[in-house]
Amino acid sequence: MLYQTIRVSSCVSIQGEFVESLANGDVLVRDGRKLYRGQPIRRGDHPFHAGMIRNVETLPAPEAV
């Protein structure tokens, strides 16, 4: 059984059993009884770019009272 992760929208991804690749590049996956269609997510695909990563300043832990 082959599993595939697909992007259904910009904020939703689904992982399920691979069913079929479509001619337009979309993939069908089955999650239980439902069938979903979306763009495949492959290793190394990231929804963000390096410019979005920033350093976060760490603050000292508060002292106990």
N, C-alpha and C positions, 0 to 999 in steps of 0.2 A: 504494500500500500504506500503510495507516494503522497506526501503532504505538501501543500503550497500555501504561501501567504500572499494575499492580494490586498490592494488598496481600493476600498469602495468609495471613499471620499477623502478630503484632505485631512480629516481627523479620525477616520474609522478604517481599521484593517481587520481582516478576517483570516483565520487559518483553518484549513479543512482539507479533506481528501480531494486530490486533483481529479477532475472529470474530463476537461477538454480545453485545448487551446483554440481560440477563434482566429479567423483570418485578419481581423483588425488589431491583433495583439492582446486582446483581453483574454482572461482565463476564467473558466468555470470551476468552482470548488463546491463540495458538499459538506455541510456541517450538520450532521445528523440527518434530518429529513429535508432541510432547506437547501436550495441551490443559490449560490451567489456569483455575481459577475463583476470583475474589476481588473485593474492593472496589476501584473505580477510584481512582487517585491523580491529582489534578488540580493544576495549577500553584497554588502558594500553600498546599497542604496540607502540614502539618508534623506529625510524630509527637510533637513536644515543644512546650512552651509557654515563654513568655519567662521564667517563674520558674525554669526549669531552667538558664538561662544564668548563669554567674557569672564574676567577674573572677579571673584567675589571676595570682598574683604572679610576676614574672620574677626569676630569681636570676642573679647575676653569673656569667659564665663562669669555670670554674676556671683558675688560673694554671698555665702549663706548668712542669714541673720541670726 
